[in-house]
Structure formats: C-alpha cells, structure tokens
C-alpha cells in the first residue's frame, strides 16, 4: 500500500517544491546581521568608525573618512577566532569549541590631496578598495539528554500530517519520510480500514531520549570600492559600492532512542548549502564644527542578494523485527532519503542608519561613540521556486528594530597607542522575555614607526540564543517542543600591518 501511494503521488506531483528547506526567515536574519569590522585599530576601540577618519576601515565603514587621508596606505589584517558554545537542555550541559584563521581585511587607499594654498573649497580626496570578511558562520552546537524528553519529533510528524490523505503525506517533507519509514501510520477503524487524515505513532506516545548536533560552516565577504572628498577641511563626503559573496553550509543530525519497542531508535540528517552574492550602497558624511570634534553620519542601503540553496535529507528507523500486520511486513532497518533539491531566491536585507561623534584630546588621543538603527522586520524574501509568503509573514511578526551603540578610546604614549572599547547590539526578536542581545568588550595596542604601523586587538563577544529542534503545539498554540539554551562566547584576535607612502 505504502509503495503504491508513493509511486502514484510522484506521478501526480512535482517533488522539487515539496522538499524545499524550511526556515528562510532564519536565513533572513542570519545574513542581515553585520557588525562593524575592519583593522585592529578600529576593532580595538569597540568598532567605532562613523565619525573617525583616516583609517582604511572607512572604505567599508563611513567612506567620508577617506577625505582625511594625506598619503596613500596599504594594509592587511590577520585574524583568529575561538568560538565557544555551552548548551543546556533539561538541565544537562554540553560544551563545543570551534577555531579558525582568516584574512578579515585587506585594504588599499590612494590619496590625492590638494596643496594647502590651492584655491577652492575642494581640497582633494581618496579612492579606496577593500576586501573584508563581514560574517563568520563557523560553529558547532547541540545537546544530549539522559532524561526522556517531554515530546518526540513524532509528535511533530503527527500534527503536520493531521487531516491530510496519505497521497499528500507521502510527499510532505520530513513528515513524508517518517511515513515512509513507518514511524507514523494511518489510524484504522474497527474493520481494519484506514481513517482518512488520522495517524498514530508506531510506538504509541512514548517519550524518547534525544540528542542533536548542528555543524555550520562558511562566511560572507564584501569587496568595497569607495571615494571620499575633503571640502575646506570641514565637510567630508563619501560613497561606496559593496559587492558581497556568501557561502553557508549546515548539517543537522537528530536522534531519538526509545526504551520500549517496536521502534528502537531513529535518525534524521538534513544538509543545507547556500551560496550567492549581493550588492549595496553606502553614503557617509563627517563634519568638523571645531578642530577637536568630528560628527559623522552614514546611510547603508539594503543588500540585494541573489541566493541559491541545495537541500537533501535522509532518515533511518530501526525496529526490533516488528511484524506490521496491516501491510504484512517485518520491520528491521528502514531508510528513506531525498534527492538534492535546488531552489533560488532573492533576499533584501534591512537598511542601516548610523551616527557618531569623536572628541580629540589635543594630540593625546580621542574618545569616540557610535549609534545605529536596524529594523530586521523589513527584510524580504522573493522566489519563483517556493511560496515565500509564510516566511515573510514570520519575518514581520518575529523580528523588530534594534538600536546598537559602541564607544571606545585611544591614548597615545610616544609612538605607542593604547585602546579600549565596548559595544552593545540589541535583541532582534520583538516582544520576547529572553535577552538575545550581544555585548562586546575590546582592547588593543599599536605602534607607529615612521610610515609603518602594527596594531593588535582582542575582541570578546557574548550572546545567548534559544534553539528549537522541532515544533509541537499545545491546545493554546504554544510550542512545547524541546528548547535548548545556547550561550556563545567568541574571542577574536586581529593583527594589522599597514604601510603609508
């Protein structure tokens, strides 16, 4: 019966749109979240850069700062990241750690200043180009439990299949795979006939032991081409074009183990690969009302992405040689897997508006502060390969706007520079009692030797999130599926070498 239904449904329906990955709304936030980055000097002062000029980070930050350059400069930054994760599920903790090396910033600025005695308000400007890593996706996390869970993923399969005939359930994503591996089966009436739209678990309602492991890899980088102009050493105006590339891979392995048969254990593995590119615009302004004060403003447009994803999944269910009477079959190891399904979609990330101020302490250093605003609910997904409506609705309902701020300081001692900073990035989830904000503490030092400089910075970021493996709704519509708390602790070390000429 089951094989006949599968063959019939494949003849009537196209599978390419039925096994598409879910959770595009999560990608919308993941690929929209970009924290200011750049050289070790900028990272050492907390990432503040909206009102600071004369740093190659201005190419991708506030391009107006390029107007401050009086000489050309080339720089390269080396990076090391240690990403620690602690998860808690049912009171049980597990720790993960991921490290990687990178080249987070390579920049070149070609300065073309005018002489002090040249007439006119235009005092020259600078062209800049940089390649900067703007996001790091390399991490691993998960959970395990020596205690039975309160629900099973089979509860999700049952709710997902409820009310649907078998020829639709067989193609219903991972729920269809659960049907094909006999984890859920049609409920039978007193005459042994299947009741349309009603299903039951093969084990009955038994709580399993659960564990899951998620591995993510990839990054996002941006090539920025910018120009900044100097007018009367008071107004600095700039603009840039950013060309982004993105690569993201995710592998999820979810397991359940039952103390009672006939189902002994089950395994679900999902693989997702996303890649693509995008483009954005950046406009900036810095104004010096007095010699010891800079005021900055930036407008960063949405990034218009074009993305492709590939998704596949496999499922294994192991039985204790159980004889399934309705189909007269003995169940042992039962497997099901999908083909590789490909889809394309466009993602528009939200725009960002920022402002900042820098106060210079004579020639002894400076104090700088930034603030910016981002509305993550403004992200949008468009596709001809799947219905993006539910994900766009989830984006509008789930996410909100955030106000982020950073401040930092630098103090000069002869040829040496001491730096410190702090950053706060607000919780993107609207109307939530759980705090997902990010706090960042940084410090660094540098030395400038004639036309050569070396800078080093350490940045520690901490943020917490919640992870739900699957959704099971109670009578009030609340998700009672497994919920895991994830505490993230990132330590980034960056080292910048720069040459002026």
Secondary structure, 3 states (H helix, E strand, C coil): CHHHHHHHHHHHCCCCCCCCCCCHHHHHHHCCCCCCCCCHHHHHCCCCCCCCCCCHHHHCCCHHHHHHCCCCEEEEEEEEEEEEEEEEECCEEEEEEEEEEEEEEEEEEEEEECCCCCCCCEEEEEEEEEEEEEEECCEEEEEECCCCCCCCHHHHHHHHHCCCCHHHHCCCHHHHHHHHCCCEEEEECCCCCEEEEEEEECCCCCCCEEEEEEEEEEEEEEEEEEEEEEECCCEEEEEEEEEEEEEEEEEEEEEEECCCCCEEEEEEEEEEEEEEEEEEEEEEEEEEEECCEEEEEEEECCCEEEEEEEEEEEEEEEEEEEEEHHHCEEEEEEEEECCCEEEEEEEECCCEEEEEEEEECCCCEEEEEEEEEEEHHHCEEECCCCCCHHHHHHHHHHECEEEEEEEEEEEEECCEEEEEEEEEECCCECCCCCCCCEEEEEEEEEEEECCEEEEEEEEEEEEEEEEECCCCECCCCCECCCEEEEEEEEEEEEEEEEEEC
